[in-house]
Amino acid sequence: MVRDSLRIRAYLEQRFAVPPPGDEELRRYYREHSQEFTKDGQTVSFENARAQIEEILVTARREMLVDEWVNGLRRRADINNVYLSRR
């Protein structure tokens, strides 16, 4: 299961490659979401939060690309849901 998860993660990172966000975008996210970078009443510096911010933005972009891809597949296909909800 772990091997499959790693393989899928590697595929997603390759298939939906996202360029790293620029410095200005990282700083804007930091300013707009400063509450996320407060720990024990202290605000974590931008430099210490930079890697976390980059990961958040890259993950969000990748999820958006995957969602767009899946929606495109669904628009081009006939989907029959064979699983009926229990009543």
C-alpha positions in Angstrom: 0.0 0.0 0.0 2.9 2.4 0.8 4.6 1.6 -2.5 1.3 2.3 -4.4 0.8 5.6 -2.5 4.4 6.7 -3.3 4.0 5.7 -7.0 0.7 7.7 -7.2 2.3 10.7 -5.5 5.2 10.6 -7.9 2.9 10.4 -10.9 0.8 13.3 -9.7 3.9 15.4 -9.1 5.2 14.6 -12.6 1.9 14.8 -14.5 0.7 17.9 -12.7 4.0 19.7 -12.3 3.6 23.2 -10.8 6.3 25.8 -10.9 7.3 27.2 -7.5 5.6 30.4 -6.5 7.5 33.7 -6.7 8.8 35.7 -3.8 6.0 38.3 -4.0 3.3 35.6 -4.0 4.8 33.9 -1.0 5.0 37.2 0.9 1.4 38.1 0.0 0.2 34.7 1.2 2.2 35.2 4.5 0.6 38.7 5.0 -2.9 37.5 4.2 -2.7 34.4 6.3 -0.6 35.6 9.2 -2.8 33.9 11.8 -1.6 30.5 10.3 1.9 31.4 11.3 1.4 32.4 14.9 2.6 29.9 17.5 2.2 30.5 21.2 1.3 34.1 20.6 4.5 34.6 18.5 4.4 35.2 14.8 6.8 32.9 12.9 9.1 34.9 10.6 8.6 34.8 6.9 11.9 33.1 6.4 11.0 30.3 8.8 7.5 29.9 7.3 8.7 30.1 3.6 9.0 26.4 3.0 5.5 25.7 4.5 4.0 28.5 2.5 5.5 27.2 -0.7 4.2 23.7 0.0 0.7 25.1 0.7 0.6 27.0 -2.6 2.1 24.2 -4.7 -0.4 21.7 -3.2 -3.3 24.0 -3.8 -2.3 24.6 -7.5 -1.8 20.9 -8.1 -5.2 20.1 -6.6 -6.7 22.7 -8.8 -5.0 21.1 -11.9 -6.2 17.6 -10.9 -9.8 18.9 -10.3 -9.8 20.6 -13.8 -8.4 17.4 -15.4 -11.0 15.2 -13.7 -13.9 17.6 -14.6 -12.7 17.6 -18.2 -12.7 13.8 -18.3 -16.2 13.7 -16.8 -17.5 16.2 -19.4 -16.2 14.0 -22.2 -17.4 10.7 -20.8 -20.7 9.0 -20.0 -20.5 8.0 -16.3 -22.8 5.4 -14.8 -22.8 5.2 -11.1 -23.3 1.5 -10.3 -23.2 2.0 -6.6 -26.6 2.8 -5.2 -26.9 4.5 -1.8 -28.5 2.5 0.9 -31.8 3.8 2.2 
